Amino acid sequence: MAKVKLTITDSHCRGGYHKIGDSFIVEDLCPPMCHELWNQLYPMLYAVLNGAELDYGEHKTAMFDVECPDHGRVKVHGERVE
């Protein structure tokens, strides 16, 4: 089964949950992260876990970038890893 690596690339988290450089490997369960952020990125993570390639600039690839719904205070980069 594929895995997705999530990396925090920017953080001004009000709750102090996420720090720049934090990373998680996701196979099937939610990592220890804010539920609002998880809900924002889950659809893309699920697609990539199941073999999808998403629009990423001028090409399609198995990665994505997501911002926290709280005005983009936290930014996450996700990519499929084997």
Secondary structure as UniProt FT lines:
FT   STRAND          3..11
FT   TURN            14..15
FT   TURN            20..21
FT   STRAND          23..26
FT   HELIX           35..49
FT   TURN            50..51
FT   STRAND          54..56
FT   TURN            57..58
FT   STRAND          59..61
FT   STRAND          63..67
FT   TURN            69..72
FT   STRAND          74..81
//
